[in-house]
Amino acid sequence: MSNAVTSPVQPGLAWFRSSYSGAEGGQCVEVAATPGTVHVRDSKRLGGPVMTVGPDAWAGFVELAADHTA
């Protein structure tokens, strides 16, 4: 994911928590998708920073992560 950038949180994004994040807190990731972009942030730092990647990079990351949790 060499094309990732970090930026402040953009207003109006619809964030959702990863299904792999536990209900007890700790290591939680939130994601907001917009056309052509996927935004990722730490749920404990709602004000940012936000990592922004393209959909292909995100799909590759999710596929790799799923392989390591199976």
Secondary structure, 3 states (H helix, E strand, C coil): CCCCEEECCCCCCCCEECCCCCCCCCCCEEEEEECCEEEEEECCCCCCCEEEECHHHHHHHHHHHHHHHC
